[in-house]
Amino acid sequence: MPKVYFTEEVTGKTVNPYEAVLLSSRESRRLNQARLNAGVPEGEEKVTTVALRRLVDQKISHTYDDNDADSKG
């Protein structure tokens, strides 16, 4: 049975829910592209589950560009 991740578990103290969605989405795309490039078939777990686990385990780092923080929309 696949792991169920709750918002509190994924976001933790370092990432807000919006950032968690963006980070896990980018990580899922990265993992899927690496899998396709290597010619590896899909595994037992979906790439989104792996990406969420990596986010919970804090294996995904994120930084902010100084220009993005100061931009006014």
N, C-alpha and C positions, 0 to 999 in steps of 0.2 A: 504494500500500500504506500503511495507517495506521501512524502512529508507535507504537512500543512503549515504554512508560515503565517503568523499573525503580525499585524502592523507593528506592534510594540517590539516584537522580536527582530523584525527586519530593520526598523529605523534606529533603534538603540538611542544612544546619546549624541551621535555624531552626524546623523543624516535625518532630514525631515522626510515625511512621506512622499512628497513630490520628487525630491532628489532620489529617493530609494527606487521609485518607478523608473526614472531616467537611467540611473546607474545599472539596474538589473536588466533593462531593455538593451542598453549598449553592450553589456557583458554577454547577454544571450546572443546577440548578433555576432559578436566577436567569436564566441565559442562555436556557433553554428558554421561560420565561415571557415574556421580552422578545421572543423570536422569535414566539411565538404572538400577543402583543399587537400586534405590527407586521404580522402577517399574512404573514410571510416563510416560504416553504417550507424544508424541511430542506436543508442544504447537503451538500457532499461529505464533510465531517467531522462526526462525531457531537459533540453538545454536551459529552459527557464527555471526549472527546479535547481539545477546545478548553479546557475547564476545567483539565485536567491540564497543558496547555502553559502556561496563565496562571499556574498554581501554580509550575511549574518556573522561569518567567521572573520570578517574584516580583512579579506584577502583582496579586496578591490579598493584602490586608492583613488581619491579624487582631489583635484585642485581647482582653484578659480583663477581665471584670467583677470588681471587688474582692470583691463578695459571693460569687461562685462560687469564688474561690480559698480563701476562709476557711470555706466551708461544710463541715460534717461530716455524712457520710452515714449 
